Amino acid sequence: MSSRIELEARFCAQNYHPLPVVLTRGEGVFVWDENGKKYLDMMSAYSAVSHGHALPRLVALVQRQVAELSIVSRAFHTDKLGPFLERACELTGQDMALPMNTGAEAVETAIKAARKWAYTVKGVDKDQAEIIACTGNFHGRTIAIVAMSDEPQYQSGFGPFPPGFKLVEYGNIDALDAAINDNTAAFFVEPIQGEAGIVMPPDGYLKAAATLCRKHNVLLIADEIQTGLGRTGKFLACEHEQVVPDGLILGKALGGGILPVSMFLSRRDVMDVFTPGDHGSTFGGNPLAAAVGLEALNILIDDGLVEASASMGDYLLAQIGKITSPLIKEVRGRGLFIGIEIDRALGSARAVCEALMDRGLLSKETHQTVVRLAPPLVISKAEVDWAVQQIREVISEMDKLRLAS
């Protein structure tokens, strides 16, 4: 075992179970370990590195901005925040934005906005507002957010949890309809569930949910932390059904793979519920983050990364779909957001990821059942072909071993 892995195990809380590799450098779609071995990154830090590692345009921007101004807090105005938020609103069709750092912080911001909007605009009685979320959701791991979860591990040992959350079956529009009442403030939904294993709802679900929410004066809040910013082949995954949500949560790729940048965007009447002192973040919207976020948005458009995700994603999905094996239960996804579900009776997704790592391809399992493929959006056809070949050979080797045992 690497001494660096041993050092991390000694001093770091064991809240992750990483693959046994120590990475030291990245460039484009590749990373290198401490021994100089090269890997194709098919994880992109859970979609945070959509632009690729160490993109020169972003690196140069960071160097310039760090030399000028990094952090002053929102106690003062800066020249970077306004242009960043303007561009984000322009690209998403939202009126206003509230910048934060991590995705979980942006989700917390959305929860607070939805509740206060329910009281001050919709007229829900004090402390009676309800938020509906979906089974299988993953919106983060803060206490309030895991109160929305139905994953036992996320809640075990961390209660009591705040009230006001209700769960409905993901993809079931009738269940959502039945759950809405006069106290419903918002419906939080992932257009495609990432952490659940790249789970896609039925066609038309998001559009039907938007219609239902509009009918009952309920905020449709789309968590696009993973699915947004080109990951699914559209700038936002909501665009696949021509839906503009009432609220939108962005993060991960918004930081260009360099630092945490997130935001909650919404209609003006929702954002107007915030007054000075209601909510804040020392680092949220700092000049460095705003400069990087603006550049990250512009690169997605300038370099055609959304369109690249659509074309390369269709190609990758089709090529993976050609692999025939009883080990593979299903291949699903959209754009460069793909999951290979492994039959747990025949093998584990972890074992597949470990075998791929040995071959120089990095991915990560989800719930031991799904191999997630979410490479940087700059991946080429040749690199996709190489990745598919590694996956095909690993699956074939596992089938042979299983049959021989």
C-alpha positions in Angstrom: 0.0 0.0 0.0 1.2 3.5 -0.8 2.6 5.4 2.1 0.4 8.3 1.1 -2.7 6.2 1.3 -1.6 5.0 4.8 -1.0 8.6 5.9 -4.5 9.6 4.7 -6.0 6.6 6.5 -4.3 7.6 9.7 -5.4 11.3 9.7 -8.5 11.5 7.6 -12.0 10.6 8.7 -13.0 7.5 6.8 -16.1 9.0 5.2 -15.0 7.9 1.7 -13.9 4.5 0.2 -11.6 5.6 -2.6 -10.1 3.3 -5.2 -6.4 2.6 -4.2 -4.7 5.1 -6.4 -2.9 8.3 -5.5 -3.3 11.0 -8.2 -0.7 13.8 -8.5 -1.3 15.6 -11.8 -4.0 16.1 -14.5 -4.3 17.5 -18.0 -7.3 17.4 -20.2 -9.1 14.0 -19.9 -6.0 12.4 -18.2 -4.6 12.1 -14.7 -1.3 10.6 -13.5 -0.6 8.7 -10.2 2.4 9.0 -7.9 4.3 6.4 -10.0 3.7 8.2 -13.3 1.0 5.9 -14.6 -1.5 7.6 -16.9 -5.3 7.1 -16.5 -8.3 8.2 -18.5 -10.6 10.0 -16.1 -14.1 8.8 -16.7 -15.4 10.3 -13.4 -14.7 14.0 -13.8 -15.0 14.4 -10.0 -18.7 13.6 -10.2 -19.1 16.0 -13.2 -17.0 18.9 -11.6 -14.3 18.6 -14.2 -16.4 18.9 -17.3 -13.9 21.3 -18.9 -11.0 18.9 -18.4 -8.1 19.1 -16.0 -5.8 22.2 -15.9 -7.4 23.8 -19.0 -4.9 26.5 -20.0 -7.6 29.2 -20.4 -8.9 28.7 -16.9 -5.4 28.3 -15.4 -4.3 31.6 -16.9 -7.5 33.3 -15.6 -6.9 32.0 -12.1 -3.3 33.2 -12.1 -4.4 36.7 -13.2 -7.2 36.9 -10.7 -5.3 35.6 -7.7 -2.6 38.3 -8.4 -5.3 41.0 -8.4 -8.0 40.1 -5.8 -9.3 36.8 -4.4 -11.5 37.2 -1.3 -13.1 40.3 0.3 -16.4 38.8 1.4 -19.8 40.1 0.3 -19.4 43.0 2.8 -18.2 44.9 -0.3 -19.0 45.0 -4.0 -16.5 43.7 -6.5 -16.2 44.0 -10.3 -16.5 40.3 -10.9 -19.8 39.2 -9.3 -22.3 41.2 -11.4 -21.0 40.0 -14.8 -20.9 36.4 -13.6 -24.5 36.4 -12.3 -25.7 38.2 -15.4 -24.3 35.5 -17.7 -25.6 32.7 -15.5 -29.1 34.2 -15.6 -28.9 34.8 -19.3 -28.0 31.2 -20.1 -30.5 29.7 -17.8 -33.6 31.9 -18.3 -33.7 32.9 -14.6 -34.1 36.4 -13.2 -31.7 36.4 -10.3 -29.0 34.3 -8.6 -27.5 33.8 -5.1 -23.9 32.6 -5.2 -22.6 30.0 -2.8 -19.7 27.5 -2.8 -20.7 23.9 -2.6 -23.7 22.2 -4.1 -25.1 21.4 -0.7 -24.9 25.1 0.3 -26.9 25.9 -2.9 -29.5 23.3 -2.0 -29.8 24.7 1.5 -30.2 28.2 0.0 -33.0 26.8 -2.2 -34.8 25.2 0.8 -34.7 28.6 2.7 -35.9 30.5 -0.3 -38.8 28.1 -0.9 -39.9 28.2 2.7 -39.8 31.9 3.0 -41.5 32.4 -0.3 -44.3 30.0 0.9 -44.9 32.2 3.9 -44.4 35.7 2.4 -45.8 35.2 -1.1 -48.0 32.1 -1.2 -49.5 32.6 2.3 -48.7 29.3 4.0 -49.2 29.4 7.7 -46.1 29.9 9.9 -43.9 26.9 10.1 -46.2 24.7 8.1 -44.4 24.8 4.7 -43.7 21.4 3.1 -41.1 20.5 0.5 -41.6 17.4 -1.6 -38.6 15.4 -2.9 -38.2 12.1 -4.6 -37.3 8.6 -3.5 -33.7 7.8 -4.4 -32.7 11.5 -4.4 -29.3 12.9 -3.6 -29.2 16.6 -2.9 -26.3 16.6 -0.5 -25.4 15.5 3.1 -26.2 18.3 5.5 -28.7 17.6 8.3 -31.6 19.4 6.5 -30.8 17.8 3.2 -30.6 14.2 4.5 -33.9 14.8 6.1 -35.2 14.6 2.5 -33.4 11.3 1.8 -34.6 7.7 1.9 -31.1 6.3 1.9 -30.7 4.7 5.4 -26.9 5.2 5.6 -27.3 9.0 5.0 -29.6 9.3 8.1 -28.3 6.6 10.4 -26.9 8.1 13.6 -27.5 11.7 12.6 -31.0 12.4 13.8 -33.2 14.1 14.9 -34.0 15.7 11.6 -36.0 18.8 10.8 -39.6 18.3 9.7 -41.3 19.6 6.7 -40.1 17.2 4.0 -42.2 14.6 2.1 -41.1 11.9 -0.3 -42.8 10.7 -3.5 -41.8 8.0 -5.9 -39.4 9.3 -8.5 -41.0 9.4 -12.0 -44.5 8.9 -10.6 -46.5 12.0 -11.6 -49.7 10.7 -9.9 -47.8 10.3 -6.6 -46.6 13.9 -6.9 -50.2 15.1 -7.6 -51.5 13.2 -4.5 -48.8 14.7 -2.2 -49.4 18.4 -3.1 -51.5 20.3 -0.6 -52.1 23.9 0.4 -48.9 23.9 2.5 -46.6 22.6 -0.4 -43.9 25.2 -1.0 -41.7 23.4 -3.6 -40.9 20.2 -5.4 -37.2 19.4 -5.5 -36.2 17.1 -8.4 -33.1 15.9 -10.3 -33.9 15.6 -14.0 -31.7 12.5 -13.9 -30.8 11.0 -10.6 -27.0 10.7 -10.5 -26.0 9.2 -7.2 -28.9 6.8 -7.4 -27.1 5.3 -10.4 -28.0 7.5 -13.4 -31.7 6.8 -13.0 -33.9 8.4 -15.7 -37.6 9.2 -15.2 -40.2 8.4 -17.9 -40.3 10.7 -20.9 -42.5 13.7 -20.1 -42.2 13.4 -16.4 -40.5 16.8 -15.8 -42.9 18.6 -18.1 -45.9 17.1 -16.4 -44.4 18.0 -13.0 -43.9 21.6 -14.2 -47.6 21.8 -15.3 -48.7 20.3 -12.0 -46.6 22.7 -9.9 -47.8 25.7 -11.9 -51.4 24.6 -11.3 -51.0 24.5 -7.6 -48.6 27.5 -7.2 -45.8 25.2 -6.1 -42.1 26.0 -7.0 -40.5 23.5 -9.3 -36.8 23.5 -8.2 -34.4 21.5 -10.4 -31.2 20.3 -8.8 -28.9 20.3 -11.8 -25.6 20.2 -9.8 -24.6 17.1 -11.7 -26.8 17.2 -14.8 -26.4 20.9 -15.7 -23.8 22.8 -17.7 -23.7 20.4 -20.7 -23.4 17.1 -18.9 -26.5 15.5 -20.6 -26.0 17.1 -24.0 -28.1 20.2 -23.3 -27.0 23.2 -21.4 -29.5 22.1 -18.7 -31.1 18.7 -18.5 -34.5 20.4 -18.1 -34.1 21.6 -21.7 -34.7 18.0 -23.0 -38.4 18.6 -22.1 -38.4 22.4 -22.7 -38.9 23.1 -19.0 -37.7 26.3 -17.4 -37.9 25.6 -13.6 -39.0 28.1 -11.0 -35.7 27.6 -9.3 -32.4 26.1 -10.4 -29.4 24.7 -8.5 -26.0 24.7 -10.1 -22.6 23.7 -8.8 -19.7 21.3 -9.7 -18.7 22.2 -13.3 -19.5 25.8 -12.5 -16.1 26.0 -10.8 -14.3 24.8 -13.9 -12.8 21.9 -12.0 -10.6 24.3 -10.1 -12.6 25.5 -7.0 -16.1 25.1 -5.5 -18.6 27.5 -7.1 -22.4 27.1 -6.8 -25.5 29.1 -6.9 -29.3 29.1 -6.6 -31.1 30.9 -9.4 -34.8 31.7 -9.5 -37.6 34.1 -10.3 -37.5 37.6 -9.0 -40.4 37.1 -6.6 -38.6 34.2 -5.0 -35.3 35.9 -4.7 -36.9 39.0 -3.3 -37.8 37.2 -0.1 -34.1 37.5 1.0 -33.1 40.7 2.9 -29.7 41.6 4.2 -28.8 39.2 7.0 -31.2 36.5 6.0 -28.6 34.3 4.4 -24.9 34.6 3.4 -21.5 33.0 2.9 -18.1 34.5 3.5 -16.7 32.9 0.4 -19.8 32.8 -1.8 -19.5 35.0 -4.8 -15.9 35.9 -4.1 -14.0 37.6 -7.0 -11.9 34.5 -7.8 -14.9 32.2 -7.8 -16.9 34.7 -9.9 -14.2 35.2 -12.4 -13.7 31.4 -12.7 -17.4 30.8 -12.9 -17.9 33.3 -15.7 -15.0 31.9 -17.7 -16.3 28.3 -17.1 -19.7 29.3 -18.5 -18.2 31.1 -21.5 -15.9 28.1 -22.3 -18.9 25.8 -22.5 -20.4 28.0 -25.1 -17.3 29.1 -27.0 -15.8 25.6 -27.3 -19.1 23.9 -28.1 -18.8 21.5 -25.2 -22.6 21.1 -24.8 -22.8 19.9 -28.4 -19.8 17.7 -27.9 -21.4 16.1 -24.9 -24.5 15.3 -27.0 -22.6 13.7 -29.9 -19.9 11.9 -27.9 -22.6 10.8 -25.4 -24.8 9.3 -28.0 -21.7 7.5 -29.4 -20.5 6.2 -26.0 -24.0 5.0 -25.1 -24.3 3.1 -28.4 -20.9 1.5 -28.1 -21.4 0.4 -24.5 -24.8 -0.9 -25.5 -23.1 -3.3 -28.0 -21.4 -5.2 -25.1 -23.4 -8.3 -24.5 -22.9 -10.0 -21.1 -25.2 -11.4 -18.4 -23.2 -9.3 -16.0 -24.7 -6.1 -17.4 -28.4 -5.6 -16.5 -28.8 -2.3 -18.2 -27.0 0.6 -19.8 -28.7 4.0 -19.5 -28.0 7.7 -19.6 -28.0 10.8 -21.7 -25.1 12.8 -23.0 -21.9 12.0 -21.2 -23.8 10.9 -18.1 -24.0 7.1 -18.4 -24.5 4.2 -16.0 -23.8 0.6 -16.5 -25.8 -1.5 -14.0 -24.2 -4.7 -12.9 -26.2 -7.7 -11.9 -25.4 -8.1 -8.2 -26.0 -11.8 -8.3 -23.1 -12.1 -10.8 -20.6 -9.5 -9.8 -20.0 -6.0 -8.3 -19.6 -2.6 -9.8 -16.6 -2.1 -7.4 -14.8 -5.1 -8.9 -15.4 -3.7 -12.4 -14.0 -0.3 -11.4 -11.0 -1.8 -9.8 -10.2 -3.9 -12.9 -10.7 -0.8 -15.1 -8.3 1.1 -12.8 -5.6 -1.5 -13.4 -6.0 -0.9 -17.1 -5.7 2.8 -16.8 -9.4 3.9 -16.7 -10.8 5.6 -13.7 -14.5 5.4 -12.7 -16.4 4.8 -9.5 -19.2 2.6 -8.5 -22.5 3.8 -7.1 -24.2 1.7 -4.4 -22.1 -1.4 -5.6 -24.5 -1.7 -8.5 -23.6 0.9 -11.2 -20.4 1.9 -12.9 -20.7 5.6 -13.6 -19.2 7.1 -16.8 -19.0 10.9 -16.8 -15.8 11.9 -18.5 -14.7 15.5 -19.2 -16.8 16.9 -22.1 -13.6 17.4 -24.1 -13.2 13.7 -24.6 -12.4 12.6 -28.1 -13.8 9.7 -30.2 -10.5 7.9 -30.0 -10.5 8.2 -26.2 -14.1 6.9 -26.1 -13.2 4.0 -28.3 -10.2 3.1 -26.0 -12.5 3.3 -22.9 -15.1 1.1 -24.5 -12.4 -1.5 -25.4 -11.2 -1.6 -21.8 -14.8 -2.0 -20.5 -15.5 -4.7 -23.0 -12.3 -6.7 -22.1 -12.9 -6.3 -18.3 -16.5 -7.6 -18.7 -15.3 -10.5 -20.9 -12.6 -11.5 -18.3 -15.1 -11.4 -15.5 -17.6 -13.6 -17.5 -14.8 -16.1 -18.1 -13.8 -16.2 -14.5 -17.4 -16.6 -13.4 -18.0 -19.5 -15.8 -14.8 -21.2 -14.7 -15.6 -21.1 -11.0 
